[in-house]
Amino acid sequence: MSKQFFPSLSQNYIEILEDDEYYDTTIEVGEDPNVKIFRAHMIILYYRSPFLRRTLSSNKKNDNDALAHIKLSNISPEIFQIILK
């Protein structure tokens, strides 16, 4: 069973990451002129990355309608995309 379940779960995470509708966090990565904004889901970031957990905990959303925003200028967008996936 697990042989079929885990590949499917991994695919589901990729689909969630690529979802342009139901994200609640934006991550601005890089320095001008090489900046990219990634859309992500706070709950997944929070549980999958100790660094992003600390960052999100210190940058809590101000109200229910606002997106959480993280700025990471010390990493290239290409490298961050690999890390995010």
Steps between C-alpha positions, in 0.01 A plus 500: 500500500770752592668448162193649334412753769825697528546580130141619493557713810810654346304582186227660712759727666624612157143574392438702817821696442395583144147603603448869414170535683520375858840626622538712812869593496722682253876471509704767320838352413816652351633849437419745221488436211474127576196483730224241494190470714397149601154408624477241773295363785592608850405176669726293274790744532453508876523124542760422233765763579633606842640820343168597340318405822708756691455757224124451481464508878667841512301631199146399595218628283344824625147406400316208347491641146868597467758265356810422700803639315861390542797669334817297442756707312802282583401207276447475126152420366637196317647346816192584708273330246704180539481525880128571493427194288 
